[in-house]
Amino acid sequence: MDLPSTRELELETLLREKDAQLAEVAVCSQLVSPLHCSTVFPQEEITALRQYLSKQPGPSTTDAVTLPPALLSVLLPHINNAAGSTAATSSTVTAALTQRARLLQEENDELYELLKSSETGKLTDEVRGLRRTVAKLQGALEGAFI
């Protein structure tokens, strides 16, 4: 088995950080006092995420899942070892791994879309502000020459 690349190590680190953040959100959502949550995550973000997720459809169980080659190289030996034991166990393990991989991929896609939309929204607001500023400056320049 080859050693992981620098990019794979970076992605693994980022994944562990996101897992820690998700665990913190899960703990915050179960706390009696929401004051602790507000110090880690702003309350409006938590509320917005809860509202967004409540409106989303449930995870699909029929869509195809594509896994990165690095992940497949890690999973395949485990799947093959399970397949060698018994056919019933292997189909159960394979189904469970496939379902888990599908759910993780959907969650990853959903989080990416959230991130992308929030970044795009910020940039769109900034562009609007800059356009207004440019329009005011053009008006001031035209007024100065008339």
Buried (B, 14 or more C-beta within 10 A) or exposed (E): EEEBEEEBEEBEEEEEEEEEEEEBBEEBEEEEEEEEBBEEBEEEEBEEEEEEEEEEEEEEEEEEBEBEEBEEEBBEEEBEEBBEEEEEEBEEBEEEBBEEBBBBBBEEEBEEEBEEEEEEEEEEEEEEEEEEEEEEEEEEEEEEEE
